[in-house]
Amino acid sequence: MPDFKKSLGLSLAIHCVILSLFLIKFIFFSEPFIDLSQSINVSIGDFEDAQKLPDKIESEQSEDSKLPPKEVEPTTRPAIEKDKTIKTKDVSKTEDLDLKKIKAKQKASLDKLKKNSALEKIKQDLKKDSIAKLKSESKKSGKPTNSRRIIAAGSALAGLDKLQANNYLAVLDQSVKQHWALPQWLMNKPFKAQLLVKFNVQGQILLLKIISSSGNSSYDEYCLAAVEKAAPFPVVPEKLTEKFAVDGVVIGFPE
């Protein structure tokens, strides 16, 4: 027992020394394990907010999904290419209009040439008809026909005289109508007018007046101007000179 007590006392003494050394080292020679200055304060409210944060994020995402998609503004380059395309289309349209105008002018010139050639042909036909008629009359009567036979004013036309007069009136009508040009605002209007014109053998106007007005003074003036521009008319067949100079000819507009 004495030996046990000695061993126990010695062991306790040794442990006390070791413990004292550890305490001295810990207190004076070691750094603290926790830096209280760098500690973070966490409250219960912050913890609750942290728990609510995922729900808040999900609600914001759902609201954003309900909003309409934002329109993406086009860049400047496609706009420039679009402007180039528009300009190209405008240039092509202008070129098409120019071509149409040129074709319209060419067509008008061809129509005018055709009308002039038709007038010349009718004049030649009138001359041939008159010569043929004189020859036929000369053969039937056995006497030379008087080429200066004049149809008196007021006489009714018949047979070859009527045919010759109708041919001449067709030439006269075409000659007048090619000078009849109405402005755009008068075209396709239901206006009609009739003019009486008297003229001599050289086709010079002796009298011109309106016998049936259209009711529009501007329309009537354009009709009068067309007759005046067409004068002098084609040379009148000699036997019709007195009839046209006294009775005159009625020209209708448009017909």
C-alpha positions, 0 to 999 in steps of 0.5 A: 500500500505505501508503494501504491500511494507513492506511485499514485502521488508521483503520477498525479504530480507528473500529470499536473506538471504536464497539464501546467505546461500545456496551459502555459503554452496555450495561454501565452504561446498559441493564437485563438482558434476563433477570431471574434472580430471576423464573426458574422451575426446571423439572426432568425429574421435573416434565416427566415428571409433566406428560406423565402428567397427561392419562393420569391425567385420562382414567383418572379420567374412566373410573372416574367413568363406571363409578360409578352415577348420583347420585340427585337429591334432590327439592325441598321443593315437590313433597313439599308438593304430594304431601302436599296430594294425600294429604290431599285423597284422605283427605278424599274417602275420609272423605266417601265413608264418611260417605255410605255410613253415611248410606245404610246408615242410611236403608236400615235405616230403610226396611227396618224400615218395610217390615217393620212394614207387612208385619206390619200387612198380615199381621195384617189378612189373618189377621183377614179369613181368620178372618172369612171362615172363620166365614162359610163354616162358618156357611153350610155348617152352617146354624147360627151358628158359635161364634167362641170355638171353641178348638183344644185343646193337642196337636191337629193343625192342618189346613185353614184352622186350619193356614193361620191358624197358619202366617200368625201364626207368620210374623208372630211370627218376623219380630217376633222376628228384627227384634230379633235383632242379633249382634256382628261376631265372632258373624256368619257363624258356623255356630251354630244354636239352637232356643227354645221359647216359650209365651205367652197371648192377649195375647202375653205370655211364659209360658215361654221356654227353650232346647231346642237349644243352639248350643254357644256361650253368647253366641249362645244369650243373644242369641237369648233376648234377641231373643225377650224384646225382641219381647214382647208378641207380636201378639195371638193368634187366640182359637182358637189361644190354648190351643195356643200357651199349652200346646204353645208355639211353637218359634223357630229361629235363624237359621231 
